[in-house]
Amino acid sequence: MTGTTGVLVATGSFSPSDAVLLVVVVVLLAASAVLALAETSLVRMSRPKALALVEDGRRGAKQLVRLTENPQGFLNPVLLLVLICQLVVATLVGILAAHWFGAWGVVAATVFEIVVIFVLGEAVPKNWAVHHPERAALFSADPRPNFHRDNDRKSGGRIQGCEAVDFTPNTGTYSCHCGRFEV
């Protein structure tokens, strides 16, 4: 027999392109988790509950009402994006495992992917959405960060969730879409 290496043995080492693929895998796993959270939270949110959140002045509630009025408009695209993220992750992890560890690496990566994709990409975000339905639905409707803005350093006053803050010098007030804040 000749001294050839079999397909079951590692065929390469870690390269800069592997690092890029790993970053893509992590980003896609995170995107898959966010999309799974959105799917569960938006499907479970009722229109009356969304309207109550609008009345409470919650950020993202208006977008949430629009989404609850037309669930077929968001559900299929979200499901498709989840599927694409998970398939690409599985493919990239398989490519990396084959490159690093050969055929046994692909077998181990397959088992690992099933657990990681199921637990991190599906079960954890969906369970969180079930246990925190309002927060998850509002986040899904408007995922921009909810920054707190210090408008008066002396009193420590804050306006939460405001996209724009206007100051009226005559009255000494700050105003935004979510209410008024007096200095």
Legacy VTK file of the C-alpha trace (Angstrom):
# vtk DataFile Version 3.0
C-alpha trace
ASCII
DATASET POLYDATA
POINTS 183 float
0.000 0.000 0.000
1.116 3.511 -0.674
1.423 6.132 2.046
-1.673 8.211 1.259
-3.723 9.962 3.879
-7.361 9.023 4.134
-10.354 11.285 4.097
-10.871 10.743 7.805
-7.828 12.817 8.748
-7.507 16.598 9.078
-6.571 18.258 5.815
-5.721 21.826 6.788
-4.947 24.330 9.490
-6.594 27.539 10.647
-6.352 30.343 8.078
-7.559 33.967 7.877
-10.434 32.880 5.622
-11.477 30.424 8.348
-11.685 33.341 10.774
-13.966 35.203 8.375
-16.192 32.136 8.029
-16.369 31.784 11.828
-17.451 35.417 12.164
-20.128 34.858 9.507
-21.327 31.755 11.386
-21.638 33.693 14.663
-23.456 36.609 12.981
-25.871 34.249 11.222
-26.549 32.343 14.453
-27.358 35.627 16.187
-29.603 36.689 13.289
-31.356 33.323 13.402
-31.988 33.708 17.142
-33.392 37.230 16.737
-35.635 36.091 13.890
-36.883 33.102 15.927
-37.685 35.466 18.793
-39.537 37.765 16.383
-41.498 34.886 14.899
-42.747 33.644 18.263
-43.416 37.014 19.838
-45.230 38.515 16.860
-47.400 35.458 16.265
-48.412 35.373 19.948
-49.218 39.110 20.168
-52.898 39.990 19.794
-54.094 43.180 18.151
-55.963 44.368 21.292
-52.808 43.901 23.376
-50.776 45.822 20.771
-53.338 48.650 20.851
-53.070 48.748 24.658
-49.305 49.127 24.303
-49.894 52.087 21.960
-52.138 53.685 24.589
-49.353 53.170 27.149
-46.991 55.061 24.828
-44.571 52.149 24.437
-41.855 52.575 21.832
-42.465 50.317 18.824
-46.143 49.776 19.659
-47.432 51.492 16.503
-45.279 49.244 14.330
-46.468 46.289 16.394
-50.121 47.128 15.650
-49.361 47.209 11.916
-47.639 43.823 12.162
-50.521 42.240 14.114
-53.001 43.490 11.514
-51.145 41.654 8.744
-49.281 38.610 10.126
-49.022 36.928 6.724
-46.975 39.940 5.600
-44.126 39.183 8.028
-44.406 35.496 8.890
-43.270 33.911 5.612
-40.283 36.259 5.144
-39.195 35.669 8.752
-39.476 31.884 8.360
-37.515 32.029 5.095
-34.764 34.136 6.676
-34.505 31.747 9.644
-34.158 28.826 7.257
-31.524 30.604 5.145
-29.486 31.562 8.227
-29.556 28.033 9.603
-28.731 26.350 6.289
-25.814 28.673 5.622
-24.504 28.152 9.171
-24.719 24.377 8.745
-22.952 24.550 5.390
-20.145 26.798 6.622
-19.574 24.745 9.774
-19.453 21.592 7.621
-16.888 23.181 5.312
-14.728 24.286 8.253
-15.000 20.911 10.000
-14.041 19.043 6.824
-11.079 21.373 6.307
-9.833 21.062 9.889
-10.720 17.503 10.878
-11.737 15.557 7.794
-14.795 13.306 7.658
-14.922 12.670 11.422
-15.025 16.414 11.924
-18.078 16.662 9.700
-19.830 13.969 11.750
-18.982 15.719 15.032
-19.917 19.117 13.578
-23.293 17.788 12.467
-24.154 16.641 15.985
-22.796 19.894 17.458
-24.780 21.993 14.964
-28.026 20.217 15.737
-27.600 21.022 19.421
-26.307 24.584 18.958
-28.777 25.599 16.266
-31.691 24.075 18.156
-30.752 25.402 21.586
-29.233 28.801 20.768
-31.032 29.535 17.528
-34.519 28.269 18.370
-35.310 27.087 21.894
-33.707 29.848 23.979
-35.063 32.824 21.989
-38.520 31.295 21.599
-38.740 30.448 25.315
-37.680 33.996 26.175
-40.367 35.339 23.830
-43.007 33.153 25.496
-41.972 34.302 28.989
-41.579 37.998 28.028
-44.173 38.462 25.264
-44.536 42.248 25.402
-40.809 42.985 25.529
-40.064 40.493 22.780
-42.843 41.769 20.508
-41.896 45.423 21.021
-38.248 44.602 20.347
-39.218 42.694 17.210
-41.398 45.531 15.957
-38.694 48.168 16.549
-35.267 46.633 17.245
-33.386 49.939 17.514
-31.628 50.363 20.855
-33.643 52.163 23.508
-31.112 54.807 24.515
-31.651 56.862 27.626
-30.956 60.519 27.140
-29.865 62.766 30.003
-31.625 66.043 29.371
-31.042 67.645 32.743
-27.816 66.722 34.453
-28.816 68.487 37.681
-31.998 66.529 38.313
-31.014 63.409 36.372
-34.210 63.545 34.281
-34.495 61.173 31.348
-36.654 60.698 28.316
-36.741 57.053 27.307
-37.226 55.893 23.747
-37.303 59.341 22.148
-36.061 59.551 18.602
-35.871 63.339 18.628
-35.849 65.753 21.510
-36.790 69.408 21.057
-35.999 72.071 23.631
-38.322 75.064 23.964
-36.315 77.900 25.583
-39.386 79.971 26.564
-40.912 77.243 28.704
-37.742 75.323 29.540
-39.237 72.021 28.417
-37.978 69.125 26.357
-40.527 67.322 24.235
-40.587 64.164 22.169
-43.105 61.705 20.751
-43.332 59.859 24.066
-44.263 62.785 26.299
-42.893 65.912 27.932
-40.067 66.433 30.355
-39.751 69.644 32.324
-36.381 71.008 33.396
LINES 1 184
183 0 1 2 3 4 5 6 7 8 9 10 11 12 13 14 15 16 17 18 19 20 21 22 23 24 25 26 27 28 29 30 31 32 33 34 35 36 37 38 39 40 41 42 43 44 45 46 47 48 49 50 51 52 53 54 55 56 57 58 59 60 61 62 63 64 65 66 67 68 69 70 71 72 73 74 75 76 77 78 79 80 81 82 83 84 85 86 87 88 89 90 91 92 93 94 95 96 97 98 99 100 101 102 103 104 105 106 107 108 109 110 111 112 113 114 115 116 117 118 119 120 121 122 123 124 125 126 127 128 129 130 131 132 133 134 135 136 137 138 139 140 141 142 143 144 145 146 147 148 149 150 151 152 153 154 155 156 157 158 159 160 161 162 163 164 165 166 167 168 169 170 171 172 173 174 175 176 177 178 179 180 181 182
